[in-house]
Amino acid sequence: MSLWENVRVADIAAPKKYALTGGPFGSNLVSRDYKPTGVPVIRGSNLSTESTFSFDNFVFVSEEKADALLPNNAYPGDLVFTQRGTLGQVGLIPKECEYSRFVISQSQMKLTVDETKADPYFVYFYFRSPTTVHAIQNRTITSGVPHINLETLRNFEVPLPSLPTQQRIAEILSNYDRLIDNNTRRIALLESSIHRLYQEWFVYLRFPGWEKVAIVDGVPEGWSKRPLAKYVSTQYGYTDSASTEVVGPKYLLGTDINKKSHK
């Protein structure tokens, strides 16, 4: 790394107009401009810490409004940074996505990288590292709402190895990122399945064979109601949970395998 060259962000911006730019002035993009469909507006919620970019919770503006905000347009392959809010957030718009362009909000800045000098994924991973996030936060302007500005980003230095080395590093990190994304989605699916199974069995009482079981005193025949205090240690002061009842099959409620401390 001692042979890597430190370059300013401005020096790796693409040689074209609006390659490194901030969001629109506040009055130029307001909530009444939002439409049900159109050109998506990138906000802080789209710069997820768990993925390269989040396509959830978009708001939209018309094509005409996006044209009027041309200096604030971003495109697939661009990096987007938070200017105010959660400083240190960064996202990379995937090159393959359903939208051909975006508009950045007042709280964002965007960079189109000159790919003859730097790999966008390498730059993205550099800005996502905890050391870089801390360095950005140390440059916070505290007058008014804490923020950084375009000049701060323009002069921020990035250590760059050769382009092939950047691409190799980015490829390795991207593979790990995709693995993490896949595992995160699988975990979310499993949690959703567990939640639905619990609802089916213990809320809607549609457990296996429920059609042949009579309901007695509000619970399936063979099930029992027991005080919650029988199974957990309770600490009173803000809520009395001792009278809460636990419902379940007698064979399960007859055991103490689920005992745990409740604070």
Secondary structure, 3 states (H helix, E strand, C coil): CCCCEEEEHHHHECCCCCCEEECCCHHHCCHHHCECCCEEEECHHHCCCCCCCCCCCCEEECHHHHHHCHHHEECCCCEEEECECCCCCEEECCCCCCCCCEEECCCEEEECECCCCCCHHHHHHHHHCHHHHHHHHCCCECCCCCECCHHHHHHCEEEECCHHHHHHHHHHHHHHHHHHHHHHHHHHHHHHHHHHHHHHHHHCCCCCCHHHCCEECCEECCEEEEEHHHCEECCCCCCCCCCCEEEEEHHHHCCCCCCEECC
